[in-house]
Amino acid sequence: MSEIIRVVTPIDGRVYIERDYASPTQIQLTLERARVAQPKWQATSLEKRIEIVSRFVDVFVRRKEMIAEEITSQMGRPIRYTPNEVRGVEERARYMISIAEESLAQVTPAKKDGFERYITHEPLGVVFVIAPWNYPYLTAINSIVPAILAGNTVILKHSAQTPLCAERLFEAFDEAGLPSGLFQYLHLRDDDADRMISSSDIDFVAFTGSVRVGHNVQQATSNRFIGSGLELGGKDPAYIREDADLAYAIENVVDGAFFNSGQSCCGVERIYVDEKLYDAFVDGFVDLTRKYVLGDPTQPETTLGPMVTAAAAMNVRKQIAEAIEKGAKSLIDESQFKTSQIGTAYLAPQVFTNVDHSLALMSEESFGPIVGIMKVRNDDEAIALMNDSKYGLTASIWTNDLDAAQRIGQQIQTGTLFMNRCDYLDPALAWTGVKDSGRGCTLSQLGFAQLTRPKSYHLRTSIR
């Protein structure tokens, strides 16, 4: 087994960086430092914790240009977009900072003579965060910032595709003055990560990734009474009602499907359009898709970069081939995108009609720049199709009727329901999923709940 992580950039297939995997000794020392540092951090005032985490955000934002360039090199997102990830980190982190005092305040029930009674939010201890490559900072920060604010220590395992992200977060916390041992990272093999999850030194696991690995995380924690937050992806639907603003819906749903080369857990992967708008929507959707510029993501004109690896692109091509074999109609001529080539990470965006849920394209997570569009007769048919999935992360409804959106939303099996937007996390709202999209919650006031435990104080002040 290799002792080294070799990050191959999808831009041109060269080795971008190399890093050593952590040794067993390094892993054990990291766990010990986290365990030793946590009680003192818990005893540190929330005001001081907020001060340090705020400085961390300042440091991180100052390094925006370098961080953006590294994201592009590691996973291929166009450089015109990667600075937005830093802005997203700042938005989420500062929001969680702003609500920390309220969210972590003790709960005091009605006064009862002769007693002092209250509930505190106790930190869990050592939180193990496992983050993916597709939004390498945003997915990590959702758990890291509230965990540290709540008094926990954090150990981060980042994807082997984006190891620099862990290092940059560590550097920013260090420059901000976070005491040693409170935030650490390890470059880990999967089997070492599994052993860490099972370790008695870990008190909570926050994992973002595939359903398969999510089951592994759940299995690894099954012999201990600790919690885990699992965000496991989606097959997110969009429904275009007959009263939708057509141009607005096309512009935003195309972006929701193809941004980040479709490599988003909450990206739009299947579309249902009212029969009255169907033809116009499909025509507009295809016209806009053809305007994407697939190419070198370091160039400012590029709007669609490579997928993260050639293997990832090949997996999407398999869905494309199956769909065409079974009668789906491809609406994009791949030859129009000169950079799209079999055997590379570069893949043209693709739009399909004449599809149904028997196709992997419409039922399995694609995680690439392809989407299928189906015609529906009414809300009831759309609801049934949107719910016909093992996933349930987000769903979007495109309409000018707020009441209809709320009525339909109540029937959709999903963690987040959007109206006239998609593929976005509002830090004031809980980020959560149902079914195979996982369990647990990050962001919002509720995001602190899974990173703390309630402790009740029942103090009798009078014994007469």
SETORTOR-380326 format. One record per residue (C-alpha): residue number from 1; residue in one letter; x, y, z. Coordinates in Angstrom, 3 decimals, padded with zeros to 6 digits. Layout:
# residues N
   num   residuo         xx         yy         zz
   NUM         A          X          Y          Z
...
END
This chain:
# residues 464
   num   residuo         xx         yy         zz
     1         M    000.000    000.000    000.000
     2         S    001.319    003.444   -000.899
     3         E    002.708    005.567    001.919
     4         I    002.088    008.744   -000.071
     5         I   -000.960    010.665   -001.272
     6         R   -000.452    011.769   -004.863
     7         V   -002.959    014.382   -005.941
     8         V   -003.454    014.242   -009.697
     9         T   -004.926    017.494   -010.965
    10         P   -007.811    016.971   -013.387
    11         I   -006.604    019.955   -015.393
    12         D   -003.840    018.057   -017.190
    13         G   -003.340    014.769   -015.323
    14         R   -000.039    015.699   -013.697
    15         V    000.827    015.083   -010.045
    16         Y    000.042    018.384   -008.331
    17         I    001.211    017.642   -004.787
    18         E    002.300    014.714   -002.630
    19         R    001.729    014.178    001.061
    20         D    002.623    011.422    003.509
    21         Y   -000.115    009.415    005.146
    22         A   -000.186    009.677    008.931
    23         S    001.629    006.938    010.816
    24         P   -000.001    005.008    013.699
    25         T    002.126    007.020    016.122
    26         Q    000.985    010.329    014.621
    27         I   -002.627    009.225    014.807
    28         Q   -002.329    008.263    018.472
    29         L   -000.544    011.494    019.402
    30         T   -003.202    013.529    017.596
    31         L   -005.967    011.793    019.529
    32         E   -004.139    012.320    022.818
    33         R   -003.563    016.025    022.153
    34         A   -007.234    016.496    021.293
    35         R   -008.368    014.688    024.413
    36         V   -006.003    016.635    026.699
    37         A   -006.818    020.036    025.170
    38         Q   -010.599    019.720    025.277
    39         P   -011.387    020.259    029.004
    40         K   -009.436    023.524    029.134
    41         W   -011.182    024.738    025.990
    42         Q   -014.556    023.831    027.476
    43         A   -013.676    025.946    030.499
    44         T   -012.762    028.898    028.245
    45         S   -015.474    031.534    028.056
    46         L   -017.722    031.540    025.021
    47         E   -016.732    035.171    024.496
    48         K   -013.085    034.126    024.105
    49         R   -013.978    031.237    021.798
    50         I   -015.978    033.606    019.593
    51         E   -013.067    036.043    019.489
    52         I   -010.610    033.398    018.281
    53         V   -012.955    031.855    015.714
    54         S   -013.724    035.342    014.363
    55         R   -009.998    035.941    013.893
    56         F   -009.762    032.608    012.102
    57         V   -012.360    033.788    009.582
    58         D   -010.440    037.038    009.062
    59         V   -007.206    035.138    008.374
    60         F   -008.908    032.678    006.049
    61         V   -010.564    035.404    003.972
    62         R   -007.281    037.285    003.581
    63         R   -005.871    034.215    001.835
    64         K   -008.721    034.038   -000.679
    65         E   -006.666    034.196   -003.861
    66         M   -004.268    031.406   -002.880
    67         I   -007.080    029.224   -001.564
    68         A   -009.129    029.723   -004.735
    69         E   -006.205    028.780   -006.978
    70         E   -005.566    025.644   -004.942
    71         I   -009.210    024.541   -005.134
    72         T   -009.083    024.860   -008.914
    73         S   -005.845    022.891   -009.160
    74         Q   -006.956    020.111   -006.824
    75         M   -010.482    019.433   -008.097
    76         G   -010.962    021.397   -011.308
    77         R   -013.607    024.042   -010.617
    78         P   -013.120    027.113   -012.856
    79         I   -011.090    029.895   -011.276
    80         R   -013.860    032.384   -012.022
    81         Y   -015.961    030.587   -009.373
    82         T   -013.590    029.254   -006.700
    83         P   -013.276    032.565   -004.797
    84         N   -017.001    032.203   -004.085
    85         E   -016.228    029.251   -001.842
    86         V   -014.209    031.513    000.445
    87         R   -017.124    033.949    000.558
    88         G   -019.427    031.053    001.400
    89         V   -017.172    029.966    004.250
    90         E   -017.210    033.493    005.614
    91         E   -021.009    033.736    005.372
    92         R   -021.611    030.440    007.158
    93         A   -018.919    030.892    009.800
    94         R   -019.911    034.436    010.704
    95         Y   -023.566    033.436    010.929
    96         M   -022.798    030.568    013.295
    97         I   -020.632    032.918    015.348
    98         S   -023.481    035.440    015.494
    99         I   -025.941    032.913    016.940
   100         A   -023.536    031.019    019.211
   101         E   -024.401    032.897    022.384
   102         E   -028.129    032.425    021.919
   103         S   -027.812    028.825    020.761
   104         L   -025.554    027.760    023.628
   105         A   -027.305    029.722    026.379
   106         Q   -028.570    027.697    029.310
   107         V   -032.241    026.813    029.339
   108         T   -034.056    027.876    032.502
   109         P   -037.578    026.561    033.174
   110         A   -040.160    028.471    035.216
   111         K   -038.997    029.334    038.714
   112         K   -039.797    026.803    041.427
   113         D   -039.478    027.760    045.083
   114         G   -036.610    026.046    046.825
   115         F   -034.868    024.967    043.633
   116         E   -032.412    026.157    041.027
   117         R   -033.062    024.320    037.756
   118         Y   -031.429    024.752    034.390
   119         I   -030.055    022.889    031.383
   120         T   -026.639    023.541    029.878
   121         H   -025.252    022.590    026.472
   122         E   -022.167    020.497    027.158
   123         P   -019.613    019.844    024.402
   124         L   -019.312    016.229    023.302
   125         G   -015.510    016.123    023.422
   126         V   -013.516    015.188    020.323
   127         V   -015.317    015.626    016.982
   128         F   -013.971    013.775    013.932
   129         V   -014.867    015.584    010.694
   130         I   -014.543    013.717    007.384
   131         A   -014.861    016.117    004.442
   132         P   -015.174    015.575    000.660
   133         W   -013.462    017.239   -002.287
   134         N   -016.408    018.727   -004.186
   135         Y   -016.919    021.773   -001.924
   136         P   -013.865    021.160    000.202
   137         Y   -014.137    024.110    002.582
   138         L   -017.899    024.639    002.707
   139         T   -018.656    021.036    003.657
   140         A   -015.977    021.069    006.347
   141         I   -016.803    024.428    007.886
   142         N   -020.437    023.414    008.513
   143         S   -019.250    021.225    011.393
   144         I   -015.853    022.647    012.325
   145         V   -016.910    026.146    013.359
   146         P   -019.932    025.222    015.526
   147         A   -018.001    022.314    017.068
   148         I   -015.174    024.570    018.209
   149         L   -017.510    027.344    019.321
   150         A   -019.385    024.795    021.449
   151         G   -016.205    023.773    023.274
   152         N   -015.200    020.643    021.369
   153         T   -011.875    019.802    019.810
   154         V   -011.808    018.827    016.134
   155         I   -009.747    016.395    014.083
   156         L   -010.220    016.754    010.326
   157         K   -009.678    014.093    007.681
   158         H   -009.980    015.692    004.297
   159         S   -010.358    013.947    000.967
   160         A   -007.151    012.599   -000.541
   161         Q   -007.989    014.774   -003.568
   162         T   -007.945    018.004   -001.525
   163         P   -005.416    017.600    001.318
   164         L   -004.252    021.222    001.084
   165         C   -007.653    022.329    002.381
   166         A   -007.020    020.702    005.755
   167         E   -003.618    022.338    005.937
   168         R   -004.935    025.801    005.099
   169         L   -007.657    025.557    007.747
   170         F   -005.056    024.523    010.316
   171         E   -002.786    027.424    009.362
   172         A   -005.634    029.922    009.674
   173         F   -006.655    028.621    013.113
   174         D   -003.032    028.650    014.229
   175         E   -002.491    032.256    013.099
   176         A   -005.746    033.224    014.812
   177         G   -004.350    031.976    018.127
   178         L   -006.395    028.826    018.648
   179         P   -004.562    026.864    021.366
   180         S   -002.632    023.756    020.364
   181         G   -004.592    020.521    020.054
   182         L   -007.998    022.093    019.486
   183         F   -007.986    021.814    015.699
   184         Q   -005.817    019.189    014.039
   185         Y   -005.812    017.303    010.747
   186         L   -004.595    013.921    009.582
   187         H   -004.027    012.612    006.072
   188         L   -005.515    009.150    006.507
   189         R   -006.070    005.950    004.606
   190         D   -009.660    004.740    004.743
   191         D   -008.884    001.840    007.072
   192         D   -007.092    004.166    009.505
   193         A   -010.122    006.474    009.424
   194         D   -012.375    003.516    010.249
   195         R   -010.191    002.645    013.226
   196         M   -010.305    006.238    014.436
   197         I   -014.102    006.263    014.248
   198         S   -014.137    003.183    016.459
   199         S   -011.663    004.708    018.916
   200         S   -012.845    005.531    022.421
   201         D   -011.166    008.936    021.972
   202         I   -013.738    010.023    019.350
   203         D   -017.069    011.350    020.619
   204         F   -018.844    012.329    017.386
   205         V   -018.346    011.803    013.656
   206         A   -019.432    014.359    011.037
   207         F   -019.238    012.744    007.610
   208         T   -020.078    014.098    004.162
   209         G   -019.812    011.686    001.253
   210         S   -021.323    008.643   -000.403
   211         V   -024.089    006.392    000.891
   212         R   -021.716    003.419    000.781
   213         V   -019.145    005.069    003.025
   214         G   -021.923    006.477    005.213
   215         H   -022.963    002.910    005.979
   216         N   -019.342    002.147    006.876
   217         V   -019.288    005.084    009.285
   218         Q   -022.516    003.920    010.886
   219         Q   -021.132    000.398    011.218
   220         A   -017.880    001.669    012.740
   221         T   -019.806    003.559    015.443
   222         S   -022.313    000.782    016.097
   223         N   -020.437   -000.699    019.063
   224         R   -020.342    002.636    020.899
   225         F   -023.038    005.057    021.998
   226         I   -021.812    008.078    020.045
   227         G   -023.575    010.150    017.450
   228         S   -022.834    010.742    013.805
   229         G   -023.982    013.307    011.290
   230         L   -024.242    011.832    007.793
   231         E   -024.760    013.954    004.680
   232         L   -024.809    011.418    001.882
   233         G   -025.813    013.126   -001.326
   234         G   -028.958    013.324   -003.364
   235         K   -030.856    012.990   -006.606
   236         D   -032.493    016.356   -006.275
   237         P   -035.564    017.187   -008.392
   238         A   -036.823    020.464   -009.830
   239         Y   -040.487    020.957   -010.747
   240         I   -041.403    023.678   -013.246
   241         R   -045.080    024.524   -012.746
   242         E   -047.211    026.008   -015.504
   243         D   -047.149    029.428   -013.755
   244         A   -043.350    029.596   -013.485
   245         D   -041.353    032.496   -014.873
   246         L   -039.913    030.494   -017.750
   247         A   -036.759    032.496   -018.506
   248         Y   -035.882    032.775   -014.823
   249         A   -036.440    029.065   -014.243
   250         I   -034.305    028.071   -017.222
   251         E   -031.403    030.298   -016.197
   252         N   -031.333    029.054   -012.620
   253         V   -032.068    025.376   -013.172
   254         V   -029.354    025.115   -015.830
   255         D   -026.925    026.580   -013.309
   256         G   -028.258    024.251   -010.617
   257         A   -027.623    021.258   -012.858
   258         F   -024.194    022.107   -014.266
   259         F   -022.381    024.303   -011.759
   260         N   -019.236    022.603   -010.458
   261         S   -019.629    020.139   -013.359
   262         G   -022.713    018.778   -011.607
   263         Q   -020.582    017.627   -008.675
   264         S   -022.864    018.912   -005.952
   265         C   -024.850    016.858   -003.471
   266         C   -027.740    019.314   -003.839
   267         G   -027.384    019.945   -007.565
   268         V   -030.424    019.491   -009.803
   269         E   -030.277    015.970   -011.289
   270         R   -033.829    015.441   -012.586
   271         I   -036.391    017.914   -013.900
   272         Y   -040.177    017.675   -014.198
   273         V   -041.936    020.257   -016.372
   274         D   -045.643    020.963   -016.756
   275         E   -046.772    019.875   -020.205
   276         K   -047.850    023.424   -021.076
   277         L   -044.287    024.719   -020.697
   278         Y   -042.398    021.582   -021.595
   279         D   -041.332    022.294   -025.184
   280         A   -040.365    025.902   -024.489
   281         F   -038.482    024.918   -021.363
   282         V   -036.520    022.162   -023.101
   283         D   -035.603    024.449   -026.014
   284         G   -034.435    027.208   -023.692
   285         F   -032.582    024.787   -021.426
   286         V   -030.656    023.286   -024.352
   287         D   -029.858    026.692   -025.872
   288         L   -028.357    027.921   -022.612
   289         T   -026.443    024.688   -022.012
   290         R   -024.753    025.046   -025.409
   291         K   -023.307    028.381   -024.275
   292         Y   -021.130    026.762   -021.608
   293         V   -017.391    026.909   -022.221
   294         L   -015.732    023.608   -021.322
   295         G   -011.980    023.882   -020.882
   296         D   -008.970    024.683   -018.762
   297         P   -010.368    025.875   -015.416
   298         T   -007.449    028.243   -014.852
   299         Q   -008.659    030.383   -017.772
   300         P   -011.163    033.137   -016.923
   301         E   -013.464    032.385   -019.878
   302         T   -014.055    028.763   -018.777
   303         T   -017.490    028.157   -017.238
   304         L   -017.339    024.355   -017.068
   305         G   -014.200    022.643   -015.851
   306         P   -013.194    018.994   -015.832
   307         M   -014.708    016.502   -013.450
   308         V   -012.536    015.609   -010.501
   309         T   -010.993    012.526   -012.152
   310         A   -011.108    010.680   -015.444
   311         A   -012.674    007.754   -013.575
   312         A   -015.509    009.987   -012.315
   313         A   -016.153    011.163   -015.875
   314         M   -016.212    007.546   -017.064
   315         N   -018.862    006.651   -014.471
   316         V   -021.083    009.409   -015.823
   317         R   -020.446    008.245   -019.380
   318         K   -021.778    004.832   -018.333
   319         Q   -025.083    006.450   -017.312
   320         I   -025.145    008.301   -020.630
   321         A   -024.525    005.096   -022.599
   322         E   -027.242    003.207   -020.702
   323         A   -029.751    006.007   -021.252
   324         I   -029.093    006.127   -025.008
   325         E   -029.211    002.333   -025.294
   326         K   -032.638    002.309   -023.638
   327         G   -034.091    005.001   -025.883
   328         A   -033.377    008.298   -024.161
   329         K   -032.874    011.221   -026.528
   330         S   -029.615    013.155   -026.223
   331         L   -030.052    016.851   -027.035
   332         I   -026.424    017.991   -026.933
   333         D   -023.857    017.202   -029.607
   334         E   -020.720    016.459   -027.596
   335         S   -018.520    017.425   -030.555
   336         Q   -019.584    021.048   -029.973
   337         F   -017.412    020.931   -026.847
   338         K   -013.976    020.332   -028.338
   339         T   -012.294    019.598   -025.005
   340         S   -014.701    016.772   -024.129
   341         Q   -012.770    013.556   -024.664
   342         I   -013.203    009.956   -023.557
   343         G   -010.436    008.919   -021.185
   344         T   -010.030    012.378   -019.669
   345         A   -011.787    014.249   -016.883
   346         Y   -013.347    016.636   -019.421
   347         L   -016.995    015.857   -020.110
   348         A   -019.494    017.912   -022.068
   349         P   -022.813    018.799   -020.402
   350         Q   -025.637    016.560   -021.543
   351         V   -029.440    016.909   -021.537
   352         F   -031.854    014.013   -022.076
   353         T   -035.544    013.702   -022.836
   354         N   -037.630    010.553   -023.362
   355         V   -036.481    009.346   -019.954
   356         D   -038.157    007.607   -017.028
   357         H   -037.227    006.252   -013.629
   358         S   -036.058    002.921   -014.981
   359         L   -032.846    004.680   -016.026
   360         A   -029.919    005.190   -013.659
   361         L   -029.846    008.728   -015.039
   362         M   -033.141    009.392   -013.232
   363         S   -032.732    007.183   -010.157
   364         E   -029.051    006.927   -009.162
   365         E   -026.852    009.841   -008.162
   366         S   -025.027    011.054   -011.283
   367         F   -022.725    013.645   -009.722
   368         G   -021.824    014.958   -013.147
   369         P   -022.968    017.429   -015.837
   370         I   -025.988    015.447   -017.079
   371         V   -029.697    015.811   -016.443
   372         G   -032.965    014.263   -017.613
   373         I   -036.207    016.166   -018.256
   374         M   -039.696    014.648   -018.018
   375         K   -043.128    016.048   -018.884
   376         V   -045.854    016.013   -016.198
   377         R   -049.567    016.746   -016.357
   378         N   -050.162    018.262   -012.949
   379         D   -048.914    018.759   -009.390
   380         D   -049.938    015.296   -008.253
   381         E   -047.872    013.582   -010.930
   382         A   -044.907    015.822   -010.165
   383         I   -045.144    015.068   -006.450
   384         A   -045.259    011.332   -007.061
   385         L   -042.188    011.459   -009.302
   386         M   -040.231    013.754   -007.003
   387         N   -040.830    011.345   -004.123
   388         D   -039.952    008.297   -006.221
   389         S   -036.342    008.285   -005.065
   390         K   -034.243    006.739   -002.325
   391         Y   -032.744    010.190   -001.751
   392         G   -034.209    013.253   -000.069
   393         L   -031.804    016.175    000.304
   394         T   -033.410    019.119   -001.518
   395         A   -036.177    019.769   -004.023
   396         S   -037.087    022.955   -005.869
   397         I   -040.430    024.253   -007.119
   398         W   -040.551    026.982   -009.742
   399         T   -043.799    028.899   -009.471
   400         N   -045.341    032.293   -008.757
   401         D   -047.812    030.740   -006.316
   402         L   -046.479    030.725   -002.760
   403         D   -049.457    028.777   -001.429
   404         A   -048.946    026.084   -004.054
   405         A   -045.244    025.831   -003.237
   406         Q   -046.010    025.389    000.462
   407         R   -048.770    022.879   -000.206
   408         I   -046.574    020.820   -002.523
   409         G   -043.595    021.206   -000.215
   410         Q   -045.494    019.611    002.641
   411         Q   -045.848    016.484    000.519
   412         I   -042.248    016.263   -000.696
   413         Q   -039.917    013.917    001.186
   414         T   -036.880    016.148    001.476
   415         G   -034.711    018.002    003.953
   416         T   -034.942    021.379    002.201
   417         L   -037.690    022.713   -000.051
   418         F   -036.792    025.608   -002.354
   419         M   -039.096    027.924   -004.231
   420         N   -037.537    029.737   -007.200
   421         R   -033.981    028.857   -006.232
   422         C   -031.841    025.753   -005.872
   423         D   -028.400    024.445   -004.991
   424         Y   -027.854    026.814   -002.066
   425         L   -027.375    026.565    001.695
   426         D   -028.804    029.343    003.859
   427         P   -026.850    029.182    007.139
   428         A   -029.932    030.325    009.052
   429         L   -031.747    027.146    008.011
   430         A   -031.073    023.559    009.017
   431         W   -029.114    021.546    006.447
   432         T   -030.435    018.024    006.671
   433         G   -031.646    015.114    004.594
   434         V   -034.030    012.171    004.735
   435         K   -033.880    008.615    003.392
   436         D   -030.477    007.806    001.855
   437         S   -029.471    011.455    001.949
   438         G   -028.483    010.838    005.550
   439         R   -029.341    012.082    008.989
   440         G   -028.375    014.802    011.417
   441         C   -028.252    018.532    010.917
   442         T   -025.694    021.261    010.341
   443         L   -026.015    025.064    010.303
   444         S   -028.740    027.151    011.963
   445         Q   -029.422    027.069    015.695
   446         L   -030.172    023.373    015.364
   447         G   -026.645    022.765    014.087
   448         F   -025.268    023.259    017.582
   449         A   -027.590    020.605    018.995
   450         Q   -025.852    017.590    017.458
   451         L   -022.460    018.861    018.644
   452         T   -023.527    019.236    022.279
   453         R   -025.441    017.233    024.848
   454         P   -027.935    018.551    027.391
   455         K   -026.928    018.460    031.048
   456         S   -029.596    019.154    033.646
   457         Y   -028.940    020.840    037.012
   458         H   -031.563    020.089    039.661
   459         L   -030.397    021.949    042.759
   460         R   -032.487    022.002    045.913
   461         T   -031.652    025.185    047.762
   462         S   -034.016    024.703    050.671
   463         I   -034.325    021.476    052.672
   464         R   -037.003    022.712    055.014
END
